[in-house]
Amino acid sequence: MPKASVKRLIECKKEQLIDLVLDIEKYPQFVPFCLDSKIYERKEEGHLLLIIADLTIGKGPFKDTYKSDVKFNKKNNSIHVTNLDGPLKHLDNKWHFREYNEITEISFDVDFELKNHFLNIIMTKSFQFGLDKIADAFQKRAEKLFSKT
């Protein structure tokens, strides 16, 4: 299964970055390979924000949509994403946010497996590169929206 991790320091408040990550419907505007997004459900239960959403990911002639279960834990400033349906056999995606003097450390860990064995092999070889591009996109978006300069 492809696994990868990314850590970044981004000059903004933790809450701003969390809101950016939870604004799933805007992903097609700035996330590489994200062609479409749709939120089906968004509700709060205690210290959790629960979201059910679709993301359509693709490049060139290849595209697919997967449904995910997104849980934001307000107590520990983390987001946990798992798959519900689509081309993924398994998805475990975790975001953690820590703020130090208006600089937020974001860590992003992804572990997934596609149902298609051949595509899984291809993705394994380029996955860290793709994840770095996605992290770059979030960082650039945060800097554009929240930069003090």
N, C-alpha and C positions, 0 to 999 in steps of 0.2 A: 504494500500500500504506500502511495506517495505520502511523505510527511515533510513538513518544512516549518521553520520558525523565523520570525522577523522581529527585531526590536528597533524602535526609533525614539528619538527625543524630539518633540515638536513644541514649538513656542506658542502655547495657548493653554487655556484652562482645561482641566480634565472634563468638566461638564460640557464644554464646547465640542470637544473631540468625541465624547460619548454621543451627543446629539447628532453629530456628523455621521457616525457609524450607524446609528439607528434610523437615519433618514434614507431608508432603503429605496424609496421611489425616485430619488435623485441619482442613484448609481449610474444609470445610462449616460448621464451628463459628463462623468469623469472617470469611471472605473473601466480600465482596459478590458475588452472582451465582453463587457456587460451590454447587451442589446436592449433589454427590457426588464422591468420589475413591476410587481404588483403586490400590494398588501391586501390580504383577505380579512385579517382579524388583528385587532390591537386592543388589549385589555390589561388592566392592572389587577394584581392579586397580592395584597400585602406589599412586601418589598420587591416584588417581581413585576416587570413589564413583559407581557407575553405577546409575541407577534408571529403570525403565520404569513409567509410571503413566498412568491415565486421570483426566481431570477432566470432570465434567458441569457445564456452564455454562448458565445460562438466566435468564429473567425472564418472568413471565407464561406465555403459551402457548408461548413459544419456549425450546427447550432442545436442547442437542447435546453429545455426548461426543467428546472427542479424546484420542488416545493420544500421549504425549510421551516423549522421550528426555532424561533429566536427567543432567548430568555435573557433579559437584562436584570441582573441582581444589583439593586441599588445599595445594598449593604456593603458588598465587597467590590463594587465598581468593575464588574466583569460581565461579559456577554458570551453566552454559550449557544452555538448553532449546531443543530443536527438536521439530517435530511428526513423528509417524510415520503417523498415520491420523486420519480424522475430517473435519470441515468446513473445516479449514484447508488452504489450498494451500501456504502457507509460514508458518513461525514461527521467529523468531530472538529469543530472550529471554536477556538477560545480566544477572546480578547481580554486583556487586563490593562487597566489604566492606573498610573500613579503620578501624582503631581508634586513637583518640587519647585517652589517659587515661580509659578506660572509657566513652568516647562513641564510637559506631560510625557512620561515614558509610556509608550504603548508597546505591548508585546502581543503578537498574533501567532498562534499555533494552529496548524491545519493538518489533519490526518484524514485521508479519504481513499475510497476505492470505487472505481467505476464498474458498472455491471459488464461492460465490454472489455474483455481481457486484453485485446490488442491495443485499444485506446489507452488502457491503464498503463501498459508498457511505455507507450509514447509519452504520456503525461509525466511519468516518473522521471524521465530524462530531462524535461524542461520545466518541471514544476517550481523549483526554487527561483529560477529566472522570472517566471510568471508571477510568483508571489511577491518578489521584489518590485516588479512593475506596479502591482496593485498597491503595495505599501507606499511607493513613490507617489501614486495618484492621490491617496488619502493625505499624505503629507503636503503635497502641493495645494490641494483643495483647502486644507486647514490654514496654510500660510496665506492663501489668497483671501479667505473669508475673515480670518482673525488677526492678521498681522497688524502690529501697532505702527508700522512705518508708512 
